[in-house]
Amino acid sequence: MLIEIYGKQECDLCHSARKKVNHLLGKWSMDEDVEVKFMDTDTVDGAAEADFFDVFEIPGVLLKPKDNQDEVVARWEGEAPPSDELRESLEKLQKTV
């Protein structure tokens, strides 16, 4: 599984979202199973990826299967994902893999 966090380096909400996601994955012992990537929207590549996946608000958090990174299973924009929603989405995706 892959979690992509779209944002900017100096964005406090983006930093908070990264920290929360990594903390929760560690707490749930899922940090070995889930890759977390930060996509800086101030870079050409990050902005292009954000545009491709229609991320209009930062932080944008996308959950994707590792084997099909063009498929978005769950998304949250403008905030860090609520822990219960993130866990439910991860468990649902884990069952399909």
Phi and psi in degrees as a GROMACS rama.xvg file:
@    title "Ramachandran Plot"
@    xaxis  label "Phi"
@    yaxis  label "Psi"
@TYPE xy
-135.278  133.076  LEU-2
-116.149  120.875  ILE-3
-105.65  129.778  GLU-4
-112.908  115.424  ILE-5
-94.7528  130.586  TYR-6
-178.139  -165.033  GLY-7
-121.356  149.094  LYS-8
-57.075  -40.5065  GLN-9
-89.3998  5.18138  GLU-10
-83.1052  118.433  CYS-11
-64.1383  -39.9619  ASP-12
-63.9059  -37.8957  LEU-13
-66.5683  -43.4027  CYS-14
-61.8057  -42.9248  HIS-15
-63.5309  -40.9203  SER-16
-63.5851  -43.4251  ALA-17
-61.0097  -46.0918  ARG-18
-63.6418  -43.7958  LYS-19
-64.1827  -48.1391  LYS-20
-59.5029  -47.4731  VAL-21
-64.3579  -38.9695  ASN-22
-63.0238  -47.2081  HIS-23
-64.6384  -41.4097  LEU-24
-61.4467  -40.0251  LEU-25
-66.6345  -42.4164  GLY-26
-61.3692  -38.7876  LYS-27
-89.1658  6.13013  TRP-28
55.3823  40.0315  SER-29
-112.968  3.95441  MET-30
-68.079  -18.8681  ASP-31
-81.3596  -26.8444  GLU-32
-93.1937  -17.0062  ASP-33
-121.787  123.999  VAL-34
-89.1091  135.64  GLU-35
-114.506  125.531  VAL-36
-121.454  133.237  LYS-37
-96.28  127.273  PHE-38
-110.35  106.539  MET-39
-77.0845  112.94  ASP-40
-76.2248  -3.19125  THR-41
-84.0533  -7.66056  ASP-42
-98.3091  159.194  THR-43
-61.1939  -46.8597  VAL-44
-64.509  -44.7429  ASP-45
-63.2897  -41.9119  GLY-46
-66.4371  -39.1266  ALA-47
-65.6474  -43.4994  ALA-48
-63.6952  -42.8049  GLU-49
-61.0769  -41.6993  ALA-50
-64.9963  -42.8725  ASP-51
-60.6905  -38.8821  PHE-52
-96.7698  14.3241  PHE-53
54.3299  44.5228  ASP-54
-88.6182  111.959  VAL-55
-107.431  -18.7657  PHE-56
-125.144  141.793  GLU-57
-109.933  148.139  ILE-58
-70.7665  145.45  PRO-59
-112.004  125.176  GLY-60
-118.177  120.072  VAL-61
-118.887  134.286  LEU-62
-105.438  127.709  LEU-63
-134.17  151.624  LYS-64
-70.8511  145.763  PRO-65
-65.4786  -32.5714  LYS-66
-86.7215  -7.63386  ASP-67
-144.882  82.5446  ASN-68
-77.1326  2.06441  GLN-69
-90.0455  -10.1014  ASP-70
-96.7958  127.316  GLU-71
-103.785  119.464  VAL-72
-87.6445  -36.6829  VAL-73
-151.112  153.486  ALA-74
-148.15  148.422  ARG-75
-137.65  135.297  TRP-76
-129.508  139.36  GLU-77
82.5238  1.96642  GLY-78
-162.837  163.375  GLU-79
-72.3506  146.692  ALA-80
-64.7235  137.574  PRO-81
-60.3326  139.908  PRO-82
-58.395  -40.4003  SER-83
-66.7756  -38.672  ASP-84
-68.1971  -41.1828  GLU-85
-63.2904  -47.203  LEU-86
-62.5768  -44.0603  ARG-87
-60.5795  -44.0816  GLU-88
-66.3152  -40.6717  SER-89
-63.5965  -43.9918  LEU-90
-66.3086  -38.5528  GLU-91
-64.6053  -43.5507  LYS-92
-67.0965  -37.8484  LEU-93
-61.2721  -35.604  GLN-94
-69.6378  -27.137  LYS-95
-87.0726  -11.9934  THR-96
